[in-house]
Amino acid sequence: MSKEDIEIFNEIAPEYEEVNDFFSFGIDRIWRRQAAKYAILDIKTYSLLDVATGTGDFAFDIMSLAKISNKNIEITGIDLSNRMLDIAKKHAEEKNFKIDFEIGDAMQLQYDDNTFDVVTNSMALRNFDSREKFFLEAFRVLKPGGKLVLADTARPVRFPIKIGFYLYSRILLFEGSIINKGYSFMVNSILKSDRNKIKSICNDTGFKNIFMKNLFTGIPFLLTAIKE
Ligand SMILES: C[S@@+](CC[C@H](N)C(=O)[O-])C[C@H]1O[C@@H](n2cnc3c(N)ncnc32)[C@H](O)[C@@H]1O
């Protein structure tokens, strides 16, 4: 992400959650909760890295589920936007969740090879300069047998959602141009994103057992994969 793009995220950080709720009618919260279930493993104690954690919503959903499921997950959340992370830290304090939030770049993760049992990423892949680099880095820091859990939004492929989303995106782009160019940036990134291409990059990285499914409404999707 360029310095200018980081500034866009720093700028929208204070209203990021409200705007997400507004544009998605609150459905983005359902997507994250649906995807979080896939980050709960059969083992009792494990480590998880949430890449591009933003204000930490996905990490919090996973932590809440872990508590209910009686799992001990050590979660680290990284992001390039310090203002997003400030909000994440504040929420963690309010929720009394112990999560390490650190500045970090998805394109060059600051961790050793084979460090984490799970790597997660929600709603951020389309913002990365190189999706190939993200998959390579996730693969590198995952332990053998480790799991990648990714939730993202891409151009819908099925009629009539495809047409409905195209028309809705025009409205969002118009609203974005009035409110803040950061929102237009996010809508454009969805329109450019192709889920089949993402699956093929994941496969080319060396991940196995790739599983993909649509999340509620068919606009976002979930991808899980294993580093054998
Ligand atoms: C649309 S937000 C998603 C945040 C969060 N994961 C969620 O589900 O709401 C995208 C986030 O990706 C972060 N980001 C973009 N490129 C990044 C990179 N190379 N490394 C780390 N974070 C990055 C941005 O700062 C922003 O917080």
The ligand as an SDF file (V2000), in Angstrom:
LIG
                    3D

 27 29  0  0  0  0  0  0  0  0999 V2000
  -11.2380   -2.7990    4.2710 C   0  0  0  0  0  0  0  0  0  0  0  0
  -10.1600   -2.8200    5.6820 S   0  0  0  0  0  0  0  0  0  0  0  0
  -10.4960   -4.4030    6.3980 C   0  0  0  0  0  0  0  0  0  0  0  0
  -10.2270   -4.4190    7.8680 C   0  0  0  0  0  0  0  0  0  0  0  0
  -10.6940   -5.6420    8.6600 C   0  0  0  0  0  0  0  0  0  0  0  0
   -9.9460   -6.8240    8.3650 N   0  0  0  0  0  0  0  0  0  0  0  0
  -12.1770   -5.8880    8.5060 C   0  0  0  0  0  0  0  0  0  0  0  0
  -12.5940   -7.0370    8.3140 O   0  0  0  0  0  0  0  0  0  0  0  0
  -12.9480   -4.9350    8.6430 O   0  0  0  0  0  0  0  0  0  0  0  0
   -8.6080   -3.0440    4.9230 C   0  0  0  0  0  0  0  0  0  0  0  0
   -7.4350   -2.9240    5.8740 C   0  0  0  0  0  0  0  0  0  0  0  0
   -6.2650   -3.4120    5.2150 O   0  0  0  0  0  0  0  0  0  0  0  0
   -5.1680   -2.6510    5.6830 C   0  0  0  0  0  0  0  0  0  0  0  0
   -4.0600   -2.8800    4.7480 N   0  0  0  0  0  0  0  0  0  0  0  0
   -4.0080   -2.6400    3.4260 C   0  0  0  0  0  0  0  0  0  0  0  0
   -2.8330   -3.0240    2.9090 N   0  0  0  0  0  0  0  0  0  0  0  0
   -2.1160   -3.5510    3.9400 C   0  0  0  0  0  0  0  0  0  0  0  0
   -0.8290   -4.1600    4.0360 C   0  0  0  0  0  0  0  0  0  0  0  0
   -0.0300   -4.2790    2.9790 N   0  0  0  0  0  0  0  0  0  0  0  0
   -0.4270   -4.6090    5.2330 N   0  0  0  0  0  0  0  0  0  0  0  0
   -1.2210   -4.4940    6.3320 C   0  0  0  0  0  0  0  0  0  0  0  0
   -2.4550   -3.9250    6.3060 N   0  0  0  0  0  0  0  0  0  0  0  0
   -2.8970   -3.4640    5.1130 C   0  0  0  0  0  0  0  0  0  0  0  0
   -5.7230   -1.2360    5.7290 C   0  0  0  0  0  0  0  0  0  0  0  0
   -4.9460   -0.3710    6.5290 O   0  0  0  0  0  0  0  0  0  0  0  0
   -7.1100   -1.4880    6.3130 C   0  0  0  0  0  0  0  0  0  0  0  0
   -7.1380   -1.4150    7.7130 O   0  0  0  0  0  0  0  0  0  0  0  0
  1  2  1  0
  2  3  1  0
  2 10  1  0
  3  4  1  0
  4  5  1  0
  5  6  1  0
  5  7  1  0
  7  8  2  0
  7  9  1  0
 10 11  1  0
 11 12  1  0
 11 26  1  0
 12 13  1  0
 13 14  1  0
 13 24  1  0
 14 15  1  0
 14 23  1  0
 15 16  2  0
 16 17  1  0
 17 18  1  0
 17 23  2  0
 18 19  1  0
 18 20  2  0
 20 21  1  0
 21 22  2  0
 22 23  1  0
 24 25  1  0
 24 26  1  0
 26 27  1  0
M  CHG  2   2   1   9  -1
M  END
$$$$
